[in-house]
Amino acid sequence: MNYWKHALLSKHKFTGAAQDYLQIHKFLDSSKLFCFNIRHRILLHNTYGIDLCTQRFGELLTNSDNKNVLVRDIAAEHCKEDLMGFVPTLNHWFKDVDNQVLEHFRPINPSDARLKEFVLQPFLMSGLKTSLIITHSNFGVHLAKEMLGIDYAMELSHYISETGIHKLLGYVKFSERWQYTPDLNQLETIQHEL
């Protein structure tokens, strides 16, 4: 599902205009810039991605109908729409990862406290070293730019290995139906707007 369809679904669920929600859905699907297949969902379609949305866009969005909507709820609905009604944690995605992925990147330990917290956040939320591929990769540089600004992104780029996120995601095994099945019933509610 593309981010415009997600925005139309948000309009249907939360009122307002689809444009009110577009930037949140575009952010959650920005992983498609690095992996244009269903594996892109591993990176932000989870509680970590939802948390990043609230950090990036604030706790509340006031839509064009002047209604306050929790950004967390908008992001959670995006996950549900793409993942059969399920909102996974990083642990759900990274429980079946081939540990060989750890050979393709080295732990990053920046001196800047803000950057250090950013790169460690997936591990701090999951306890799984393999989840660090999110921030220890070219996708992590993109996220750093979005969340912290260009200077932090440039600093992070000096630490990461040359192995791109597309290759690293290949080590994540899909074993659950929700991982590759969107909730197609959701699309029926906006069929007339497509």
N, C-alpha and C positions, 0 to 999 in steps of 0.2 A: 504494500500500500504506500502511496506517495504522501508527502507532507500536506499537499492540498486536500486530499481525501480526509486525512486526519483532522485538518482544520474545519472542514465541512461537518464532520462528526462532532467536533467540539461545539460548533455553533448549534447543532441539533440538541446536544446534551446540556449546554450551559447558557444558551441564548446568545444574543449579540451577533456579531458578524464573523465570518470565517477568518477575515484578516486580523481580527483581534488575537487569534491563537497561532497564527502562521509562524512567527519567530520561534516559539517554543517547539513546535513540531519540526521545523527546519533544523534546529539545534540537535534534537534527538536523532534525526536522520542524517546529520552531517557525517556520520561514520560511513555513509555510502560513497563519500568522496575518496575513501581509501579501500573500500571493499564493496563492490556493487553486486552483492548477492546476499542471501539471507544471513550469512555469518556476521554481517555488519551489526546485527542486533545484539550480539554478545557484548559489545562495547558500552552501549548506553541504555539499552532496553532492560533496565533493572533498577533496583532501589538506589544504586550508586548514581545512575543517570538522572533519576528523579531528584536526588539530593543536589546534584550539580545544577539542575534547572532552577531550584529554589534559590541557590546561591547566585546564579546568573541573572534571573528575572525578578527576584523578590518573592516574598511569601504569597502575595495577592496580585491578581491581575484585575483591573476594572475594565469590563468589556464596554462595548458601545451602547449597551442598554443600561449602563451605569450600575451593573451588578458586579459585586466582588466575587471572584472565583479563586480558590486555592490553586496555585501553580502546581503544587504536588498532585492535586486531583487531575488536572489536565494531562500531566506527564504520565500518571498511572494509567489513565484511560488509553493513552497512546500505546503503552505496553500491552494492555489487555486486548486492544484491537489487533495487534500484530501477533499475539502469542496465545490464542485460544482462551482469552479471558484470564490469563495468568500474569501476575506481577512477580518476576523472579528476583532473587538476591544474586550477588556475585557468586555465592556458594552454589546456587543451582546451576549456573553456567559453567563454573570452573571445577566442578566435582570430578569430571571425567577427562581431565587434560593429561596428555602424554607429557610426563616430566622432562622429556628431551627438550621441550621448549625452553627450559632454563639454561640450556647450553647456548642459546642464541642471543642472550642479552646478559649484561652484568648489572648488579644492583647499583643504583645511583645514590650518592650521598652528598648532595649539594650543601655548601656552607650556609646559604641563605635559608633561614627558618621557614619562610613562607613557601618557597619552592620545595623544600624538603617535605613539608606537610602535604603539599599537592601531589608529589610523586609517590608518597607512601600511602595515600588515602585508600586505594583499592585493597591493599594488604591490611590496613587498619580496620577496614569494614568486613573483610572476609577471613583473615588469618591465613590466606593462601598465597604463597609466593608467585604462583603462576598468574594470578590476577594482575600482577604488576606489568604485564605486557601492555595494558591499557595506557599507562603513563610512561613506560620505558620504551617508547617507540615513536615513529613519525606521527602516529595519531596523538600521542601524548604531547608532542610539540604543538599540534593544532589545538588541543584542549587548553594547553597553557596560554596560547594566544587569546583564546576565547574567554578564559577565566581570569587570567592574571595580567595580560597585556603582552605586547610584542617583545619587550626587553626580557621578560622571563622566558618566553618561547625561544628566543635566540640563545639565552644561556643554557636552557635544557638541550637544545640541539647539539651542543658540544659534548654532551654526555652519552647520547644514545648510540646504539650500534647501527650498522647499516642494514640490518634485517628489518624489512618493512612489516607493518602490522598485517598485511594481507597474508604473508607467509606464516607469521606467528599464529594467526587464527586457525590455520590448518591443523594445529595440534589440539584444538578443542573438539571433543567428540560429541556428536548429537545422539542422545539416547532416549529422549522424551518427545512425544508427539507435539507438545506445545512449542518446542524449539523451532519448528519449521512450518507451523500451521496457523495462518491468520484466522481471525473470527470473521468469516465471510458474511455471516448474518448481519454484521454491523453495516456492511455496504448497502444492504437493502433499504436502510433508513434514509440514505442520501441518493439513491439511484436517480431520482428525478432531477437532481442538481448536477449530475455528471455529464 
